[in-house]
């Protein structure tokens, strides 16, 4: 039995779900994989937060240095969110010889090429399955498809919050502001919903998927983006009358160096699977030149599915190291 020492950067909703998954599944993970997972550190702005999650007091730190210097830490799990200091911590951890697993779509989408290059130099794993579609195995699927296929198109619903709002507007006949308040009351939307409703979150996710498909870093700023805040009940009703729905669709299409990415609310006819994706679920179509079009569907958010992907990535990081690094050239 091999022990994997883990440091958690961030102990919020996702970090505490990772901790719970590791504690609850420790024995079954050990039996299934031969690895015993031990959380050695939890990093947060306040030590009390770490202890509050259930980690022992000596595992709490407010700075990254003890983690970088601890030889018993094999994998750093970054679940702080936001671009900085997360992106710097990921680089520091790789350079200190740690594998890194992250769920951070913003840091990954803005720094993908640089982070992959750092991981390659350090000969360490960098895995980010949970950054798009939570527990939906998108990176695993893309990796498998890309071995044989050219991916020509990625199209889907990658933001649960906006899909919940659009579904509530359509099915309950309520205006945008009321649907947003309902999403906030149920914990689907943040108190400041800008990142979701203006399409930034979907743009980060699309940029990551398209960069992997194109083997070239396509920055989130390259995504033509429009959010859902100006969608009116009349537009929603009109879409329903035509047998379809308005959905926030992330769409990337291209080949070689020429890719076009956009995130925008569009009419989706009823004959299209994506019109039937309800509430906070996600669905992503991947089109390859040999496999054709496949669709991955499921909960694209939430602590438990996200932690499922993160813990699986921790084990793959140790199993496969830098062998799973994607090929991503720097953005021009
Ligand atoms: N705010 C995101 C969503 C969370 O609604 O999809 C998961 O990335």
Boltz pocket constraint, residues with backbone or C-beta under 6 A from the ligand:
constraints:
  - pocket:
      binder: B
      contacts: [[A, 130], [A, 131], [A, 133], [A, 134], [A, 158], [A, 159], [A, 160], [A, 161], [A, 162], [A, 188], [A, 196], [A, 201], [A, 300], [A, 301], [A, 302]]
      max_distance: 6.0
